[in-house]
Amino acid sequence: MTIENAGEATLRKQRICNSAGENDLHLVGSGPGMVCWPSFLITGQMWRAQVDHFASSHKIFLADSPATAKAIP
């Protein structure tokens, strides 16, 4: 797991395995869970404004699509 800064929120990044291969999952915040899964060929960066808004009250799971360059098939 690695740590990176994304605007106001600090993301914890880890690699997950699924039926499409391996891809990055970013975790931030605490509280009720919120999953943000992007569309095909888009990374979790598209949710940056929502992360900054909800990270103080929710645990957010940001996934990078397995089709992005960050994904490992």
Legacy VTK file of the C-alpha trace (Angstrom):
# vtk DataFile Version 3.0
C-alpha trace
ASCII
DATASET POLYDATA
POINTS 73 float
0.000 0.000 0.000
1.300 3.473 -0.840
0.223 6.955 0.254
-0.361 9.872 -2.140
-1.821 13.343 -1.774
-4.925 14.202 -3.834
-5.998 17.755 -3.187
-7.249 17.994 0.394
-7.455 14.230 0.935
-4.613 11.722 1.393
-5.216 8.491 -0.512
-3.936 5.062 0.487
-3.317 2.999 -2.643
-3.256 -0.767 -2.962
-3.375 -3.300 -5.781
-6.457 -5.546 -5.998
-7.133 -8.684 -8.049
-10.421 -9.279 -9.833
-11.724 -11.279 -12.793
-10.433 -8.594 -15.208
-6.887 -8.679 -13.796
-5.196 -6.410 -11.247
-5.844 -2.730 -10.783
-5.323 0.066 -8.260
-7.773 0.811 -5.450
-7.440 4.105 -3.564
-8.886 4.470 -0.046
-9.534 7.677 1.862
-11.589 8.913 4.807
-13.645 7.134 7.436
-17.323 6.557 8.066
-19.976 4.979 5.816
-18.505 3.479 2.650
-18.810 5.052 -0.792
-17.581 3.256 -3.935
-16.548 5.304 -6.982
-15.863 3.076 -9.992
-15.114 4.900 -13.250
-16.268 4.073 -16.710
-14.143 2.087 -19.145
-10.697 3.675 -19.913
-10.967 6.296 -17.145
-9.096 6.361 -13.823
-10.462 7.189 -10.381
-9.084 10.739 -10.798
-12.440 11.710 -12.327
-13.876 11.592 -8.780
-11.383 14.096 -7.258
-14.020 16.763 -6.437
-16.257 14.176 -4.754
-13.305 12.831 -2.736
-12.442 16.290 -1.440
-16.095 16.884 -0.508
-16.968 13.526 1.128
-13.639 12.346 2.639
-14.326 14.046 5.966
-17.536 12.052 6.483
-17.182 8.858 4.384
-14.695 6.096 3.644
-14.265 6.328 -0.121
-13.083 3.486 -2.335
-11.772 4.813 -5.678
-11.015 2.224 -8.312
-9.065 2.589 -11.523
-10.748 0.779 -14.399
-8.946 -2.459 -15.325
-8.736 -1.053 -18.873
-6.499 1.892 -17.853
-2.735 1.918 -18.220
-2.431 1.470 -14.428
-4.166 -1.903 -14.604
-2.199 -5.132 -15.038
-4.042 -7.857 -17.010
LINES 1 74
73 0 1 2 3 4 5 6 7 8 9 10 11 12 13 14 15 16 17 18 19 20 21 22 23 24 25 26 27 28 29 30 31 32 33 34 35 36 37 38 39 40 41 42 43 44 45 46 47 48 49 50 51 52 53 54 55 56 57 58 59 60 61 62 63 64 65 66 67 68 69 70 71 72
